[in-house]
Amino acid sequence: MNLKPKIISTAIMSSLMLMPYAVLAEEDTVDTGKMTVTGILPDRLEAVPGSFDIIDEEYLEERRPISNLERMRTIPGINVVADGSMGFDTNIGIRGQNPRRSAKAMIMEDGMHLQLAPYADPVVHYTTPSQAVNRIEVIKGAGQILYGPQTLGGAVNFVTKPVPRNGEVEGSVTSAFGNQGYRMLNGSVGFGNEIGGVMFDFNQNKGDGVYDDAEFDVKDYRFKGELDITDRQTLALKLVHTRDRRNSTEAYLTPFEYDQDPYSHPSIENDEWEQDRDVVQLQHIFEVNDSFKLTSQAYYTDTFRNGLRSTEENEDGDLNGNGNITSVFRNCPGQGGEGVLAGDVDASQCAGRHAPRQYYTRGLETRGDLSFSLFGLDHDTIFGVRYHEENVHRQEILSQSVAEREDYDLALANNPGDVEEAFIKTNALSYYMQNTTYVGNWSFTPGFRVEDVRTSEKFFEGGVQENRESLSYTEFLPSFGVAWNGIANTTVFAGVHKGIAPARADREFSEDGGRAEPEESTLYEVGVRSTYFKGISFKTAFFHNDIQNTLIDFGDTFDNSGDSKQTGIEVAGRIDFGNIYGWTNNIYLSGAYTNLWTAEYEDGPDPTINGNRMQYAPEHLLNIDLGYEHQSGVNARIGVQHVSKQFVDDGNTRVEDVSGLQGTIPSFTVWNATVNYRVPNTGVTLFTGVENLFDKEYLASRNEGKLVGRERLYYGGITYNF
């Protein structure tokens, strides 16, 4: 039996596009022509009644971080926790929400979800290659009501390179190399005109990884095509295939192992991770007239992943009697069976366990964007409906031999009694509407979203079915925001909105053993953004979030019988001294700071955690960049990132246990630097950079044991644009 079936040929029947907006602020506009832009921000940014951030193409080129996650760290309110072979795995927490697998944020690419299953298993195991990204958009305020279902803190959208439509062949080739065996190759080529266009993009990232025996090789292939079927109608198709292979899993170090060598990894000699992801996204844009645009989207994803893991959870501190345990291997035939310590056994003879997962999602969405005048007032109205379907097949198979470790099908055939399986099906129907009314310098934006969700599960252990309760719910999520533009180049805004985060269907349960209800939030926000002063831009926002049904971690399961709250302030800005003083060249200073002074549990069933700090919710986040831009084509930057102390469990345990899963993550500060040189009249750019400039050793995560942050990484490369 092979868990991965053939990719279904899906007839995508409607016209489409999820995000109707053409997207950037006046100072950030691009000439799209017939180009399809799948952003999530409106044309009139001055009317957005909440916080948002844009990382544009120029910003990306100046800083050239090696992953999108490095870019995200420069946005206020965003906590990124490094994970995976190279620290590239997507763990984004917004305004105090747990960043684990970005399950509490809406993560999108070109307006389509990146979660494996946004309702039933809302985790992210895929990161859009940084070289494929043209722009990053983040919405943290009331404007995110149009997207879902993960709307507690914010929505992130990675906008990929557009199809060229200027009548010429366009493309680029980028190659980079660094220490730790790091290699990157990207190539894209496209052509288009007034009729349509096509583009092909390839990306590969590979290297030795953060720690020993953690080699990775990730390839990403994508095709984009556009066809103007009339002057007012455009079809757009995107196909993506990703192949992810790593010699590692989510198994990290015990404290004893970490103290010996934080970059070692004795437990993963035989570990493997594989993921294959296929995406079809078909869009149709119909500009009915100058005031009404009807946009639709059909999408289909097929994701298979399997992790072969050789270790237990490393929680048995008495195994060697001294409290300093090493990783615990599972299934070592003839060598003690379960619970054998690393170092006491030949790891190559241990069996481990397979954890294959298959995810299918598909959906249809139609959306209208209408501008009109009524009673002398201008209005922009957005309305739409989406049908979404998920099918999840989760398995865990305990291998009993080396041969079964190396062959998943063999392990499945030989050990039917050691198989756990879950079949999860979710259907969701979403409705939404938002209207912005302009009254002088004011704009008022009420809106709502309705999520109607049905989830069912069949669970089998050793072939015996266990009854699992189905979950159905309908959530009405209202929103209201106001913006005032009475000062030049300045917006003052305030808003409130309801949000939800559905629970994971396979393991999150209520206090009485039934299905956990979605977490529900009420987010209040007030702030200002301005470019009033020449050469100076800044923004700040105060926010408060009340969350009901907060999920509490009890180890194997979660219980959403408590509440929580998060309160803080965000500040970000940039000073361009060249613009202020009229210099030919430019020196700039940019920064972002978040003070999350409250992120705590309250009113829960366990009084011992009431008032405790939430998991992975640092009080302080700081990013500062000092840069220089020369008219010859040289730009250079040095930056510093600071993250304050984090607790990793609900009990706020300060003394780490023998597993490394409990304890604190101390504060850390990391410096980075980049230099770029655009060779005049050649299309060539030379670049170099250093991540963790001073080779700071710091703890990045305790999700599955202690994981060290990436050591100093030098890299350099060349880009040729044609």
Steps between C-alpha positions, in 0.01 A plus 500: 500500500628843417348785692549744218251445219525644155441870475138553410432683179282772636270691268514852617196654369452852605665825431710636759724656745493519873643839553347764285712781619771654294692587806754751582512842650554806283868496580509124430296474182603284208384518142312173473355541151324169443712337768306297756581620851394272784548729796273537801515877550261747335580773251427775752736420783414822679158351578627176658371518859777293654867409502669366191854462373651467151844365425547606140740388228755775565512413870553133420784573260678728748501248783518172306431272797523135413144422608165675525506444873804726534298765322202452731709576809517866392120543532364623835286253692651196325690232693677245281636185666773319307441130437594228255827404334601856410262691724278574200180328616202730530431587865334842507326637808312828481439713809558231757348202322699176512721487187513120491455409131322836450175335608357822651549723194355495149798428274442539125682502169338706226183512705475122555558319830833333578365305798484128435133505599392845629207367705592146610881518520607865466875454496751612239780275379581705191672833452479689172856526365636846567624536143146446367351780712432845360330649805384404851176640648385480861162606638458504878191713548136504404574454130576132547127424538499418127737207552483193715459290689811576710428860600610538863802713428549568133541382142819468294510485121808418291450653154711320240666638187253623236471382142677755275264674256722756322556307177856394585661189645588568864667293763779461749758251623631507858763279655632517855741302715593506866654305783306213662479364146237759410413522129216677327399511135208690352399551140193658347401590146180636356342674208175684454318768304153653477349154433655305786821358634681211667777466758708209631683516833735250664659521843729269696635542852732241650765474765636323807254654744530673836621186679680178412341243268222741397553529125210642304406540136185693406394549137212720388358504145231744394316608188282808457289580196255776409256538212286805425188344353348847451603856582331457837557133582822325598569135583802421716643159584770412753652152543749421777689183587728489804733215598647522852758243620689520831715278713322619812169513686359704785720327755748721682739476794474417867675747734785254549554470123471876454766565763735256327459661157195712406563436129513121536204275439558141612135403465439566132758286323217306340229765503341610175241755399327518164226721368346531155257781431295566184286809447256607231361855522271625225379859499259703297468878515200662338493880499130537426540877476718771650317466832444127541747214494394138543782271599500127562744227591518124497785323675623151574791380716642153548762466772672186621757500776668228703738526791713202600597564861731285706440645848250500781394825663805500732295543815622203707758647734569183694620291209866529590454598863698824494250746355723582202329303228586483137240455227289190535476271197191295427473149361852362515450125438735278696648800680247571766191581298340831601671770698864448405732794560701648218861399557396162640394356168590487136247749362507339158332195653204691643166509320321821592153597382343642184254789521350537150234763435291565190311827453257601226334840488284656232269794477312755297469868578319782326539859600364837396669838528257788446552877510196727494350825629187520714349811657804698395747263672753269338504131594730203440332167567653154501285188529559135434443134576742206523446125514795308643555126547775308681587131517776393737647153546741471794696185587762384747674168443751351746775322307642181653812454289760687299336382179167647614670823594630528147171399334174657617285259294673202661443638850134556421452150359683318782359690798129573457456481877749785551323747273301802612288670235272800490279605209382859540256676271404867519256709299489875552281767344611860553311824428644845539420862427673828566393853406711816525315831500695823442381813682742788449827405666334204669438145387283248684533127435254253652523137393437143598603144429300182557673164537272196475715193571435124517779264609486122548766242582544123487778371724650151491758338726621156398211478256239563775287810456465742789197725515584867455254785539430718196513877528274752332489871564398828343690813598390857424803729503418873484750778442501878509774750428543872447780702341562876497726674247466863611878549513706476179652157436373379835236248605356461848303175537309290748320171470356193666434157357416146600727214397524123536760225491354150447644223715699212354253222439734214589603594853331807643209418731274675745500440874231230477677308224304645208638705214667827586318811388681764294689765689314832471661841522396863523781724380503874572749726327580870465796652320654744257720476190661801336747631244423861596862600555734494203720193504330355807235230517361347816209300634382389837209298630362409841312169512307289747375149426256301716489130411240256624535121486878534506665164439704380796781250435469182710761302309328240284182707467381858531204638690336833412334572832686819584536860380797721424585858413779680317572872525783696348631773273684491167726773364681504166661765283774605262712811458662568161763765568579535130142604432495742794823680410490461121807277481582311181553188706297382795551385857195350665400375840200269535359311790208312650419444867225302671421513871258219584462583866206264551467149359345290770244233584196576709180337627621148418414172674856475633552793739875434506543642150270803531718807454784302342675613185387333179727272300755665268369850571807720566431834665747686276583469130745743341648535152726789390673547163763757405556522126685688227389540137741637239399616154770279346284197588650409836281454805603357834320428824572383851214397723430369848211286624411451866249256649434503872449196725227249409316236696423179315231339718180618664648442846785748430757243610832672565718199577543276199414134526709206378320497165573861409132556422452722806691803613542849362650634180739773614502834320739529209638762262620423148675726247475467121655685207461516120675675211369528142657643188299553181751507218396792275349420161540122538198360686748340742479532878769366731401441862638365823367469851558364848230359726591501872798722435668448840427126512271528802404164650137516607204273565233530231231252604397225742210365295650151475803542724772765491575648157793735455470804276688512174872568542674765291414454133697670225348505155556674171366484152411657171173594329463566129177665382413497132 
